[in-house]
Amino acid sequence: MEELTLDPKVYTRVLAETIAQLFWKAHVDANDVEFVLAPPWKGDAVYHQRIFAQPAVIESNVSGERAICMLDFDLCRDMTMDKGGVGQAVKAFLGNSPYLPIPESERTRFRELRNNFASVVVKRVEQTGDK
């Protein structure tokens, strides 16, 4: 990411906010969701805004404008807002592809991203009023 002049902290924040929304707003476990970089939508803006949320668009000196898109919801399952649901979400998160900052990572850079990810998720939960 850094070679493409993309700030990993920005992506970590977007991923964390999205995962938190899936957990606490949509009540799904986010099992096996994938995040990809893609060119931003350039079609009918009115149609796009009715159908999709505003994408996270990030500028890179190397690759230009990029949007972060989320795909692959086929393994997502509804979850309850109790201890069982939290366990389900943790299991899904830790079993996900290694593109999210996993807690066991000891490399300093990954530890910083993991801490940023966790703080954004907690902040988002506090904003929703759900604990």
DSSP file with accessible surface (Angstrom, degrees, kcal/mol):
  #  RESIDUE AA STRUCTURE BP1 BP2  ACC     N-H-->O    O-->H-N    N-H-->O    O-->H-N    TCO  KAPPA ALPHA  PHI   PSI    X-CA   Y-CA   Z-CA
    1    1 A M      >       0   0  102      0, 0.0     5,-2.6     0, 0.0     3,-0.5   0.000 360.0 360.0 360.0 -42.6    0.0    0.0    0.0
    2    2 A E  T > 5 +     0   0  117      1,-0.2     3,-1.7     3,-0.2     5,-0.0   0.852 360.0  58.4 -66.4 -32.1    2.8    2.4    0.9
    3    3 A E  T 3 5S+     0   0  184      1,-0.3    -1,-0.2     2,-0.1     0, 0.0   0.797 106.2  49.8 -65.6 -26.8    4.5    1.8   -2.5
    4    4 A L  T 3 5S-     0   0   73     -3,-0.5    58,-0.8     2,-0.1    59,-0.5   0.293 121.1-112.9 -90.2   9.3    1.2    2.9   -4.1
    5    5 A T  T < 5S+     0   0   65     -3,-1.7     2,-0.5     1,-0.2    56,-0.3   0.835  70.2 144.7  59.0  36.8    1.3    6.0   -1.8
    6    6 A L      < -     0   0    5     -5,-2.6    -1,-0.2    54,-0.1    -2,-0.1  -0.902  52.1-127.8-104.0 132.3   -1.8    4.8    0.0
    7    7 A D    >>  -     0   0   78     -2,-0.5     4,-1.5     1,-0.2     3,-1.0  -0.682  11.7-155.8 -81.5 110.9   -2.1    5.5    3.7
    8    8 A P  H 3> S+     0   0   10      0, 0.0     4,-2.8     0, 0.0     5,-0.2   0.823  91.7  62.7 -58.1 -29.0   -2.8    2.2    5.4
    9    9 A K  H 3> S+     0   0  100      2,-0.2     4,-2.2     1,-0.2     5,-0.2   0.878 100.9  51.8 -64.8 -35.5   -4.4    4.1    8.4
   10   10 A V  H <> S+     0   0   38     -3,-1.0     4,-2.3     2,-0.2    -1,-0.2   0.948 112.6  44.5 -64.5 -47.0   -7.0    5.5    6.1
   11   11 A Y  H  X S+     0   0   13     -4,-1.5     4,-2.9     1,-0.2     5,-0.2   0.909 111.2  53.9 -64.9 -40.5   -7.9    2.0    4.8
   12   12 A T  H  X S+     0   0   11     -4,-2.8     4,-2.7     1,-0.2    -1,-0.2   0.924 108.9  49.5 -59.3 -42.7   -7.9    0.6    8.3
   13   13 A R  H  X S+     0   0  100     -4,-2.2     4,-2.8     2,-0.2     5,-0.2   0.940 112.0  47.5 -62.1 -46.0  -10.3    3.3    9.4
   14   14 A V  H  X S+     0   0   13     -4,-2.3     4,-2.3     1,-0.2    -2,-0.2   0.937 113.7  47.4 -63.1 -44.4  -12.7    2.6    6.5
   15   15 A L  H  X S+     0   0   19     -4,-2.9     4,-2.8     1,-0.2     5,-0.2   0.933 113.2  48.8 -62.5 -43.8  -12.5   -1.2    7.1
   16   16 A A  H  X S+     0   0    0     -4,-2.7     4,-2.7    -5,-0.2    -2,-0.2   0.926 111.9  47.9 -64.0 -44.7  -13.1   -0.8   10.8
   17   17 A E  H  X S+     0   0   53     -4,-2.8     4,-2.1    -5,-0.2    -1,-0.2   0.911 113.7  48.2 -63.4 -39.4  -16.1    1.5   10.4
   18   18 A T  H  X S+     0   0   39     -4,-2.3     4,-2.3    -5,-0.2    -2,-0.2   0.934 112.0  47.7 -67.1 -45.9  -17.6   -0.8    7.8
   19   19 A I  H  X S+     0   0    2     -4,-2.8     4,-2.5     1,-0.2    -2,-0.2   0.926 111.3  51.8 -61.2 -42.9  -17.2   -3.9   10.0
   20   20 A A  H  X S+     0   0    2     -4,-2.7     4,-3.1    -5,-0.2     5,-0.4   0.909 109.0  50.5 -61.3 -41.3  -18.7   -2.1   13.0
   21   21 A Q  H  X>S+     0   0   66     -4,-2.1     5,-2.2     1,-0.2     4,-2.0   0.899 109.5  50.7 -64.3 -40.0  -21.7   -1.1   10.9
   22   22 A L  H  <5S+     0   0   22     -4,-2.3     6,-2.5     3,-0.2     5,-0.4   0.924 116.5  41.8 -62.3 -43.4  -22.2   -4.7    9.8
   23   23 A F  H  <5S+     0   0   19     -4,-2.5     4,-0.2     4,-0.2    -2,-0.2   0.971 128.0  24.4 -66.1 -56.6  -22.0   -5.9   13.4
   24   24 A W  H  <5S+     0   0   50     -4,-3.1    -3,-0.2    -5,-0.2    -2,-0.2   0.600 132.2  30.5 -98.0 -12.9  -24.1   -3.2   15.2
   25   25 A K  T  <5S+     0   0  118     -4,-2.0    -3,-0.2    -5,-0.4    -4,-0.1   0.767 131.2  28.9-107.0 -48.1  -26.4   -1.8   12.6
   26   26 A A  S   <S-     0   0   56     -5,-2.2    -3,-0.2     2,-0.1    -4,-0.2   0.649  93.6-138.1 -87.8 -17.3  -27.0   -4.7   10.1
   27   27 A H        +     0   0   75     -5,-0.4    52,-2.8    -6,-0.4     2,-0.3   0.888  56.8 130.8  59.2  43.4  -26.5   -7.4   12.8
   28   28 A V  B     -A   78   0A  24     -6,-2.5    -1,-0.2    50,-0.3    50,-0.2  -0.917  63.5-127.2-122.4 155.4  -24.5   -9.7   10.5
   29   29 A D        -     0   0    9     48,-2.2    -6,-0.1    -2,-0.3    49,-0.1   0.513  30.5-132.5 -83.3  -5.2  -21.2  -11.3   11.4
   30   30 A A    >   -     0   0    4      1,-0.2     3,-1.5    47,-0.2     2,-0.2   0.751  37.3-178.9  61.6  25.4  -19.2  -10.1    8.3
   31   31 A N  T 3   -     0   0   48      1,-0.3    44,-0.4    44,-0.2    -1,-0.2  -0.382  64.4 -11.4 -63.3 121.5  -17.9  -13.6    7.7
   32   32 A D  T 3  S+     0   0   38     60,-0.4    -1,-0.3    -2,-0.2    42,-0.1   0.643  87.4 157.9  65.8  19.8  -15.6  -13.8    4.7
   33   33 A V    <   -     0   0    4     -3,-1.5     2,-0.4    40,-0.1    64,-0.2  -0.411  27.5-148.9 -67.6 153.4  -16.4  -10.3    3.3
   34   34 A E  E     -B   71   0B  69     37,-2.5    37,-2.9    62,-0.1     2,-0.4  -0.972   6.8-148.7-128.3 142.8  -13.7   -8.9    1.1
   35   35 A F  E     +B   70   0B  47     -2,-0.4     2,-0.3    35,-0.2    35,-0.2  -0.918  21.2 179.0-109.8 135.5  -12.6   -5.4    0.5
   36   36 A V  E     -B   69   0B  53     33,-2.7    33,-2.9    -2,-0.4     2,-0.4  -0.939  27.9-122.2-133.8 156.0  -11.2   -4.3   -2.9
   37   37 A L  E     +B   68   0B  75     -2,-0.3    31,-0.2    31,-0.2    29,-0.0  -0.832  41.0 161.3 -94.9 136.4   -9.9   -1.2   -4.5
   38   38 A A  E     -B   67   0B  26     29,-2.2    29,-3.8    -2,-0.4     3,-0.1  -0.975  46.9 -85.6-148.4 159.2  -11.7   -0.1   -7.6
   39   39 A P        -     0   0   91      0, 0.0    27,-0.2     0, 0.0     3,-0.1  -0.420  59.6-100.7 -62.4 143.9  -12.2    3.0   -9.8
   40   40 A P        -     0   0   15      0, 0.0     2,-0.1     0, 0.0    25,-0.0  -0.299  45.7 -85.5 -66.4 155.5  -15.0    5.1   -8.3
   41   41 A W        +     0   0  122      1,-0.1     4,-0.0    -3,-0.1    -3,-0.0  -0.368  43.7 176.8 -60.8 131.9  -18.4    5.0   -9.9
   42   42 A K        +     0   0  157     -2,-0.1     3,-0.2    -3,-0.1    -1,-0.1   0.274  49.5  92.3-121.0   9.7  -18.6    7.4  -12.9
   43   43 A G  S    S-     0   0   44      1,-0.2     2,-0.6     2,-0.1     3,-0.1   0.240  94.3 -22.2 -84.2-149.5  -22.2    6.6  -14.1
   44   44 A D     >  -     0   0  101      1,-0.2     4,-2.5     2,-0.1    -1,-0.2  -0.417  57.7-160.9 -63.6 108.4  -25.5    8.2  -13.1
   45   45 A A  H  > S+     0   0   55     -2,-0.6     4,-2.5     1,-0.2     5,-0.2   0.876  87.4  53.2 -64.7 -37.3  -24.8    9.9   -9.8
   46   46 A V  H  > S+     0   0   88      2,-0.2     4,-1.6     1,-0.2    -1,-0.2   0.952 112.1  44.9 -65.1 -46.2  -28.5   10.1   -8.8
   47   47 A Y  H  > S+     0   0   98      1,-0.2     4,-1.7     2,-0.2     3,-0.3   0.949 113.3  51.2 -60.1 -47.5  -29.0    6.4   -9.4
   48   48 A H  H  X S+     0   0   24     -4,-2.5     4,-3.1     1,-0.2    -2,-0.2   0.912 108.4  50.4 -59.5 -43.6  -25.8    5.5   -7.6
   49   49 A Q  H  < S+     0   0  125     -4,-2.5    -1,-0.2     1,-0.2    -2,-0.2   0.827 109.9  51.2 -68.3 -28.9  -26.7    7.6   -4.5
   50   50 A R  H  < S+     0   0  180     -4,-1.6    -1,-0.2    -3,-0.3    -2,-0.2   0.843 121.2  32.7 -72.7 -32.9  -30.2    5.9   -4.3
   51   51 A I  H  < S+     0   0   90     -4,-1.7     2,-0.3    -5,-0.2    -2,-0.2   0.854 120.9  36.7 -93.1 -40.2  -28.7    2.4   -4.5
   52   52 A F  S  < S-     0   0  104     -4,-3.1    -1,-0.1    -5,-0.3     2,-0.1  -0.802  77.8-110.0-119.4 156.6  -25.4    2.6   -2.7
   53   53 A A        -     0   0   86     -2,-0.3    -1,-0.1     1,-0.1    -2,-0.1  -0.341  57.7 -78.8 -71.7 162.4  -23.8    4.4    0.2
   54   54 A Q        -     0   0  144     -5,-0.1    -1,-0.1     1,-0.1     2,-0.0  -0.483  57.6-126.1 -63.4 121.9  -21.3    7.1   -0.5
   55   55 A P        -     0   0   36      0, 0.0     2,-0.8     0, 0.0    14,-0.1  -0.361  14.8-111.4 -72.5 154.2  -18.1    5.3   -1.3
   56   56 A A  E     -C   68   0B  33     12,-0.6    12,-1.6    -2,-0.0     2,-0.5  -0.784  40.3-168.0 -81.4 109.6  -14.8    5.9    0.4
   57   57 A V  E     -C   67   0B  56     -2,-0.8     2,-0.4    10,-0.2    10,-0.2  -0.911   5.8-175.0-107.3 129.5  -12.7    7.5   -2.3
   58   58 A I  E     -C   66   0B  24      8,-3.3     8,-2.5    -2,-0.5     2,-0.4  -0.972  17.8-134.1-128.0 138.1   -9.0    7.9   -1.7
   59   59 A E  E     -C   65   0B 119     -2,-0.4     2,-0.4     6,-0.2     6,-0.2  -0.737  19.8-173.4 -94.6 136.7   -6.5    9.6   -4.0
   60   60 A S  E  >  -C   64   0B   2      4,-0.9     4,-1.6    -2,-0.4   -55,-0.1  -0.990  27.1-141.3-127.3 139.4   -3.1    8.0   -4.8
   61   61 A N  T  4 S+     0   0  150     -2,-0.4   -56,-0.1   -56,-0.3    -1,-0.1   0.778 105.6  38.8 -65.6 -25.5   -0.3    9.6   -6.7
   62   62 A V  T  4 S+     0   0   92    -58,-0.8    -1,-0.1     2,-0.1   -57,-0.1   0.902 130.2  21.8 -92.4 -47.9    0.4    6.3   -8.4
   63   63 A S  T  4 S-     0   0   33    -59,-0.5    -2,-0.2     1,-0.3     2,-0.1   0.453  94.6-138.6-106.3  -0.6   -3.1    4.8   -9.1
   64   64 A G  E  <  - C   0  60B  24     -4,-1.6    -4,-0.9     2,-0.1    -1,-0.3  -0.381  61.2  -1.2  78.3-157.6   -5.3    7.9   -9.0
   65   65 A E  E     - C   0  59B  79     -6,-0.2     2,-0.4    -2,-0.1    -6,-0.2  -0.487  69.9-178.6 -71.3 134.5   -8.7    7.9   -7.4
   66   66 A R  E     - C   0  58B  67     -8,-2.5    -8,-3.3    -2,-0.2     2,-0.3  -0.993  16.0-151.2-135.7 142.8   -9.8    4.6   -5.8
   67   67 A A  E     -BC  38  57B   3    -29,-3.8   -29,-2.2    -2,-0.4     2,-0.6  -0.835  18.7-129.0-107.4 148.6  -13.0    3.5   -4.0
   68   68 A I  E     -BC  37  56B  20    -12,-1.6   -12,-0.6    -2,-0.3     2,-0.3  -0.894  31.9-174.5 -97.1 120.2  -13.1    0.8   -1.4
   69   69 A C  E     -B   36   0B  46    -33,-2.9   -33,-2.7    -2,-0.6     2,-0.4  -0.854  15.4-143.9-115.2 151.5  -15.8   -1.7   -2.2
   70   70 A M  E     +B   35   0B  47     -2,-0.3     2,-0.3   -35,-0.2   -35,-0.2  -0.949  27.2 163.9-117.0 135.1  -17.0   -4.6   -0.2
   71   71 A L  E     +B   34   0B  79    -37,-2.9   -37,-2.5    -2,-0.4    -2,-0.0  -0.831  35.8  60.0-135.7 177.4  -18.0   -7.9   -1.8
   72   72 A D        +     0   0   52     -2,-0.3     3,-0.3   -39,-0.2    -1,-0.2   0.988  41.1 161.6  68.3  69.3  -18.7  -11.6   -1.1
   73   73 A F    >   +     0   0  102      1,-0.2     3,-1.5     2,-0.1   -40,-0.1   0.335  42.0 106.9 -96.1   4.6  -21.6  -11.6    1.5
   74   74 A D  T 3  S+     0   0  104      1,-0.3    -1,-0.2   -42,-0.1   -42,-0.1   0.765  82.9  43.3 -63.5 -23.6  -22.6  -15.2    0.8
   75   75 A L  T 3  S+     0   0   65    -44,-0.4    -1,-0.3    -3,-0.3   -44,-0.2   0.469  86.5 114.9 -99.6  -0.4  -21.1  -16.5    4.1
   76   76 A C    <   -     0   0   19     -3,-1.5     2,-0.3   -46,-0.1    -3,-0.0  -0.460  47.5-167.6 -67.9 139.7  -22.5  -13.7    6.3
   77   77 A R        -     0   0  133     -2,-0.1   -48,-2.2     0, 0.0   -47,-0.2  -0.957  27.2 -99.5-128.9 149.4  -25.0  -14.8    8.8
   78   78 A D  B     -A   28   0A 134     -2,-0.3     2,-0.3   -50,-0.2   -50,-0.3  -0.317  42.5-160.2 -59.0 147.3  -27.4  -12.9   11.1
   79   79 A M        -     0   0   14    -52,-2.8     2,-0.2   -56,-0.1     6,-0.1  -0.974  13.9-122.1-134.8 150.2  -26.2  -12.5   14.6
   80   80 A T        -     0   0   77     -2,-0.3     2,-1.1     1,-0.1     8,-0.1  -0.515  25.7-118.6 -84.9 156.5  -27.8  -11.8   17.9
   81   81 A M  S    S+     0   0   84     -2,-0.2     2,-0.2     4,-0.1    -1,-0.1  -0.426  84.6  80.7 -94.7  58.5  -26.8   -8.8   20.0
   82   82 A D  S  > S-     0   0   88     -2,-1.1     4,-2.4     1,-0.0     5,-0.2  -0.778 103.0 -70.0-143.9-171.0  -25.7  -10.8   23.0
   83   83 A K  H  > S+     0   0  191      1,-0.2     4,-2.4    -2,-0.2     5,-0.2   0.883 130.0  53.4 -58.4 -38.7  -22.7  -12.8   24.1
   84   84 A G  H  > S+     0   0   50      1,-0.2     4,-2.1     2,-0.2    -1,-0.2   0.907 109.1  48.6 -63.3 -40.9  -23.4  -15.5   21.5
   85   85 A G  H  > S+     0   0    0      2,-0.2     4,-2.5     1,-0.2    -2,-0.2   0.896 109.6  51.7 -66.8 -38.7  -23.5  -13.0   18.7
   86   86 A V  H  X S+     0   0   79     -4,-2.4     4,-2.8     2,-0.2     5,-0.2   0.937 109.9  50.0 -63.7 -42.6  -20.2  -11.4   19.8
   87   87 A G  H  X S+     0   0   41     -4,-2.4     4,-2.5     1,-0.2    -2,-0.2   0.906 110.3  50.3 -60.6 -40.7  -18.6  -14.8   19.8
   88   88 A Q  H  X S+     0   0   61     -4,-2.1     4,-2.4     2,-0.2    -1,-0.2   0.921 111.5  48.0 -62.6 -43.5  -19.9  -15.4   16.3
   89   89 A A  H  X S+     0   0    5     -4,-2.5     4,-2.8     2,-0.2    -2,-0.2   0.916 112.0  49.2 -65.4 -42.3  -18.5  -12.1   15.2
   90   90 A V  H  X S+     0   0   75     -4,-2.8     4,-2.9     2,-0.2     5,-0.3   0.938 111.6  49.0 -62.6 -45.3  -15.1  -12.7   16.8
   91   91 A K  H  X S+     0   0  169     -4,-2.5     4,-1.7    -5,-0.2    -2,-0.2   0.929 113.4  46.8 -60.8 -43.9  -14.9  -16.2   15.2
   92   92 A A  H  X S+     0   0    6     -4,-2.4     4,-0.6     2,-0.2   -60,-0.4   0.926 113.5  48.9 -64.3 -43.0  -15.8  -14.8   11.8
   93   93 A F  H >< S+     0   0   31     -4,-2.8     3,-1.0     1,-0.2    -2,-0.2   0.948 113.6  44.4 -62.9 -48.6  -13.3  -11.9   12.1
   94   94 A L  H 3< S+     0   0   75     -4,-2.9    -1,-0.2     1,-0.3    -2,-0.2   0.784 114.9  49.9 -70.8 -23.8  -10.4  -14.2   13.1
   95   95 A G  H 3< S+     0   0   64     -4,-1.7    -1,-0.3    -5,-0.3    -2,-0.2   0.514  90.5 107.6 -89.8  -4.2  -11.3  -16.7   10.4
   96   96 A N  S << S-     0   0   13     -3,-1.0     4,-0.1    -4,-0.6   -65,-0.1  -0.199  87.9 -74.7 -70.0 163.7  -11.5  -14.1    7.7
   97   97 A S    >   -     0   0   37    -64,-0.2     2,-2.2     1,-0.2     3,-0.8  -0.188  56.3 -99.3 -53.1 152.3   -8.8  -13.7    5.0
   98   98 A P  T 3  S+     0   0  107      0, 0.0    -1,-0.2     0, 0.0     4,-0.1  -0.048  98.9 100.8 -75.5  41.0   -5.7  -12.1    6.4
   99   99 A Y  T 3   +     0   0  183     -2,-2.2    -2,-0.1     2,-0.1   -65,-0.0   0.389  67.3  73.6-103.3   1.5   -6.5   -8.7    5.1
  100  100 A L  S <  S-     0   0   11     -3,-0.8     2,-0.8    -7,-0.1    14,-0.1  -0.876 101.9 -93.8-110.0 148.8   -7.8   -7.3    8.4
  101  101 A P        -     0   0   21      0, 0.0    -2,-0.1     0, 0.0     9,-0.0  -0.450  46.4-151.6 -68.1 104.2   -5.3   -6.5   11.2
  102  102 A I    >   -     0   0   38     -2,-0.8     3,-1.7     1,-0.1    12,-0.1  -0.586  15.2-125.4 -81.8 139.3   -5.3   -9.7   13.3
  103  103 A P  T 3  S+     0   0   60      0, 0.0    -1,-0.1     0, 0.0    11,-0.0   0.774 102.4  62.1 -57.7 -29.9   -4.6   -9.4   17.0
  104  104 A E  T 3  S+     0   0  129      2,-0.0     2,-0.1     7,-0.0     7,-0.1   0.633  73.6 116.7 -75.5 -11.1   -1.7  -11.8   17.1
  105  105 A S    <   -     0   0   32     -3,-1.7     9,-0.1     1,-0.2     0, 0.0  -0.352  39.8-177.1 -62.7 130.6    0.5   -9.8   14.8
  106  106 A E        +     0   0  132     -2,-0.1     2,-0.2     4,-0.0    -1,-0.2   0.510  44.4 113.9-106.0  -9.5    3.7   -8.6   16.5
  107  107 A R  S  > S-     0   0  165      1,-0.1     4,-2.7     4,-0.0     5,-0.2  -0.451  72.4-127.2 -64.0 136.1    5.2   -6.5   13.8
  108  108 A T  H  > S+     0   0   82      1,-0.2     4,-2.4     2,-0.2     5,-0.2   0.902 106.2  49.8 -54.7 -46.2    5.1   -2.9   14.9
  109  109 A R  H  > S+     0   0   70      1,-0.2     4,-2.1     2,-0.2    -1,-0.2   0.923 113.6  45.7 -62.5 -44.2    3.4   -1.6   11.7
  110  110 A F  H  > S+     0   0   80      2,-0.2     4,-2.9     1,-0.2    -1,-0.2   0.879 110.0  55.0 -67.1 -35.4    0.6   -4.2   12.0
  111  111 A R  H  X S+     0   0   76     -4,-2.7     4,-2.5     2,-0.2    -2,-0.2   0.924 108.0  49.2 -63.4 -42.1    0.3   -3.5   15.7
  112  112 A E  H  X S+     0   0   86     -4,-2.4     4,-2.4    -5,-0.2    -2,-0.2   0.929 113.5  46.1 -61.6 -44.9   -0.3    0.2   15.0
  113  113 A L  H  X S+     0   0   19     -4,-2.1     4,-3.0     2,-0.2    -2,-0.2   0.903 111.7  51.8 -65.3 -40.8   -2.9   -0.7   12.3
  114  114 A R  H  X S+     0   0   45     -4,-2.9     4,-2.8     2,-0.2    -2,-0.2   0.930 111.1  47.1 -60.9 -44.9   -4.6   -3.2   14.7
  115  115 A N  H  X S+     0   0   88     -4,-2.5     4,-2.4     2,-0.2    -2,-0.2   0.906 113.0  49.0 -65.4 -39.9   -4.8   -0.6   17.5
  116  116 A N  H  X S+     0   0   43     -4,-2.4     4,-2.2     2,-0.2    -2,-0.2   0.934 111.8  49.7 -62.5 -45.2   -6.2    2.0   15.0
  117  117 A F  H  X S+     0   0   16     -4,-3.0     4,-2.4     1,-0.2    -2,-0.2   0.949 112.2  47.2 -58.0 -50.4   -8.7   -0.6   13.8
  118  118 A A  H  X S+     0   0   48     -4,-2.8     4,-2.6     1,-0.2     5,-0.2   0.912 111.1  50.5 -61.8 -42.2   -9.8   -1.5   17.3
  119  119 A S  H  X S+     0   0   65     -4,-2.4     4,-2.4     1,-0.2    -1,-0.2   0.892 110.4  49.8 -67.3 -35.3  -10.2    2.2   18.4
  120  120 A V  H  X S+     0   0   16     -4,-2.2     4,-2.6     2,-0.2    -1,-0.2   0.931 111.0  49.2 -67.9 -42.3  -12.3    3.0   15.4
  121  121 A V  H  X S+     0   0   19     -4,-2.4     4,-2.4     2,-0.2    -2,-0.2   0.953 113.2  46.7 -61.2 -47.7  -14.6    0.0   16.0
  122  122 A V  H  X S+     0   0   78     -4,-2.6     4,-2.6     1,-0.2    -2,-0.2   0.933 112.4  50.2 -61.0 -44.2  -15.0    1.0   19.7
  123  123 A K  H  X S+     0   0  127     -4,-2.4     4,-2.1    -5,-0.2    -1,-0.2   0.920 110.3  49.9 -60.6 -43.2  -15.7    4.6   18.8
  124  124 A R  H  X S+     0   0   59     -4,-2.6     4,-1.6     2,-0.2    -1,-0.2   0.914 110.2  50.6 -63.7 -40.7  -18.3    3.6   16.2
  125  125 A V  H  X>S+     0   0   17     -4,-2.4     5,-0.9     1,-0.2     4,-0.9   0.937 109.5  50.6 -62.6 -44.3  -20.0    1.4   18.7
  126  126 A E  H ><5S+     0   0  112     -4,-2.6     3,-0.6     1,-0.2    -1,-0.2   0.886 108.5  53.1 -62.2 -35.5  -20.1    4.2   21.3
  127  127 A Q  H 3<5S+     0   0  111     -4,-2.1    -1,-0.2     1,-0.2    -2,-0.2   0.826 105.7  53.1 -69.1 -30.8  -21.6    6.5   18.6
  128  128 A T  H 3<5S-     0   0   28     -4,-1.6    -1,-0.2    -3,-0.3    -2,-0.2   0.659 108.0-126.0 -78.3 -15.9  -24.4    4.1   17.9
  129  129 A G  T <<5S+     0   0   55     -4,-0.9     2,-0.4    -3,-0.6    -3,-0.2   0.430  70.8 124.2  85.7  -2.3  -25.3    3.9   21.6
  130  130 A D      <       0   0   64     -5,-0.9    -1,-0.3  -106,-0.0    -2,-0.2  -0.763 360.0 360.0 -92.0 138.1  -25.0    0.1   21.6
  131  131 A K              0   0  188     -2,-0.4    -5,-0.0    -3,-0.1     0, 0.0  -0.905 360.0 360.0-120.8 360.0  -22.6   -1.5   24.1
